[in-house]
Amino acid sequence: MLTTEIGNIWRIRTVRKDVGVGIVVALAFFVGLLVREYIETRAEWFIEQGTPFRIAYPVTWGEAISLQSDALLKIEDLATGSTYKTNLVVQRRDLDPAAAPTIQTLLDRRVEERGKLTAYHFLGSRDLTLAGAKAVELNYAFVAQPLDQPRRASLPVVVQTRDIIIVAKDRSYYLTLSAPEVEYERASAKFDQMLSTLRVD
């Protein structure tokens, strides 16, 4: 009888400790989620000098080197789980207001330009209005070799891209989000958040 009572007392004491540990773990998990949400929702702003163009991007994304001479900005998500990092490139091209090409012409030129990528595959296009400006979105995939260096073997990566062309008064902007196929849905949702902050004119 005494043994049973001692066993019951021991269970009560351990249950209290287990509940306490469970509460501490739950609080730590909740605080971790809040910290993560705070970090991921903080934003940096890119503002083009001399124009109203601006766009916000996650503070966790860092600047990257771009080989494109007309690139205003290239940033990448360093947390991408691939050797090919999710990235956003913003380019600007001036237009002649007296003989500005149509947005369809700009799209056709972009398709021809991107068609030179390795294993390029057209996925579709659609008309948009972004920040009050006419735009068109081109969707495609290609294959990238992230580490194309001697003795640094890496498998090719299938990359999905959202390429948006925006036409302003005397200039056009190209916003290109590229992400490894496995990261594309998450990256695309982030891109939608960035586009909601966009200002062109």
Buried (B, 14 or more C-beta within 10 A) or exposed (E): EEEEEEEEEEEEEEEEEEEEEEEEEEEEEEEEEEEEEEEBEEBBEBEBEEBEBBBBBBEBBEEBEBEEEEBBBBBBBEEBEBBBBBBBBBBBEEBEEEEBBEBEEBBEEBBEEBEEBEEBEEEEBEEBEBBEBBBBBBBBBBBBEBEEEEEEEBEBBBBBBBBBBBBBEEBBBBBBBBBBEEBBEEBBEBBEBBBEBBBBE
